Amino acid sequence: MNETTTSRPGLMSWIARVVGLAAILWFLVFFIGQGYSYLKDVLRIEANSVSFMIFSTVIGYVVAWFSDLVGGIILTVGGGMLAIYLMFLGGSYGLQGGLIYGLPFLVPGILFLIAAQRASRT
């Protein structure tokens, strides 16, 4: 008989999923509750740019549920772009802002990439 084995996500992938979900929920609550309406009125171009980058990381997170490698790449690139953009936008608090907004997406992205690498070894 032919046995078909399905690959189940490993522990690293589940950790990345939990961390990514927490980051997305945090920013979603922030944007809905307070941030986006204020930012949209005060900093229209910057708010749209940041919103686009966060939306791209959300897409990366959804893709990562099906493919750790592709989703990890999208999350890492999106989180990196967000961090770099806010470092230049933030003035004297640029590094702090870049880390606050970028790390919540960079960490799960890197964890997804590590999970993909581990899965390819087995």
C-alpha positions in Angstrom: 0.0 0.0 0.0 1.1 3.5 -0.7 1.4 5.6 2.4 1.1 9.3 1.8 2.5 11.5 4.5 1.3 14.9 5.1 3.8 17.4 6.4 2.6 19.0 9.6 3.9 22.4 10.7 6.7 22.1 13.2 7.1 23.9 16.5 9.0 26.8 14.9 6.2 27.4 12.4 3.6 27.4 15.2 5.6 29.9 17.2 5.9 32.1 14.1 2.1 31.9 13.6 1.3 32.9 17.2 3.8 35.8 17.1 2.6 36.9 13.7 -1.1 36.8 14.8 -0.3 38.8 18.0 1.4 41.5 15.9 -1.4 41.7 13.4 -4.0 41.9 16.1 -2.1 44.5 17.9 -1.8 46.8 14.8 -5.4 46.1 13.8 -6.7 47.2 17.2 -4.4 50.3 17.1 -5.6 51.3 13.6 -9.2 50.7 14.2 -9.3 52.1 17.7 -7.3 55.2 17.4 -4.4 55.5 15.0 -5.5 55.4 11.4 -8.2 58.1 11.5 -5.7 60.5 13.3 -2.8 59.6 11.1 -4.9 59.9 8.0 -5.8 63.5 8.8 -2.4 64.6 10.0 0.1 62.6 7.9 -1.8 61.5 4.9 1.1 60.2 2.7 2.9 58.6 5.6 -0.2 56.9 6.9 -1.0 55.5 3.5 2.6 54.2 3.1 2.7 52.6 6.5 -0.8 51.1 6.0 0.3 49.6 2.7 3.4 48.0 4.2 1.4 46.6 7.2 -1.2 45.2 4.7 1.6 43.5 2.7 2.9 41.9 5.9 -0.7 40.7 6.7 -0.8 39.1 3.2 2.6 37.5 3.9 1.3 36.1 7.2 -1.7 34.5 5.4 0.5 33.1 2.7 2.8 31.7 5.4 0.0 29.4 6.7 0.4 27.5 3.3 4.1 28.1 2.6 6.6 28.9 5.3 9.2 30.0 2.8 7.1 32.3 0.6 5.2 33.8 3.6 8.5 34.2 5.5 10.0 36.1 2.6 7.0 38.4 2.3 6.9 39.0 6.1 10.6 39.7 6.3 10.7 42.0 3.4 7.6 43.9 4.5 8.8 44.2 8.1 12.2 45.3 6.9 10.7 47.9 4.6 8.5 49.2 7.4 11.4 49.4 9.8 13.6 51.3 7.3 10.8 53.6 6.2 10.0 54.6 9.8 13.7 55.0 10.7 14.0 57.7 8.1 10.6 59.2 8.8 10.9 59.3 12.6 13.7 61.9 13.0 15.4 61.6 16.3 13.1 58.7 17.3 13.6 56.9 14.0 15.5 53.8 15.3 12.9 53.4 18.0 10.0 53.7 15.7 11.5 51.4 13.2 12.1 48.7 15.8 8.6 49.1 17.3 6.9 48.7 14.0 9.3 46.5 12.1 10.3 43.8 14.7 6.8 42.4 15.2 6.8 41.4 11.6 10.5 40.6 11.1 10.5 38.1 14.0 7.8 35.9 12.7 9.1 36.3 9.1 12.5 35.0 10.2 10.9 32.2 12.2 9.0 31.1 9.2 12.2 31.1 7.1 13.9 29.0 9.8 10.9 26.6 9.8 11.1 26.3 6.0 14.8 25.5 6.2 14.3 22.9 8.8 11.4 21.3 6.9 13.5 21.1 3.7 16.2 19.2 5.6 13.9 16.4 6.5 
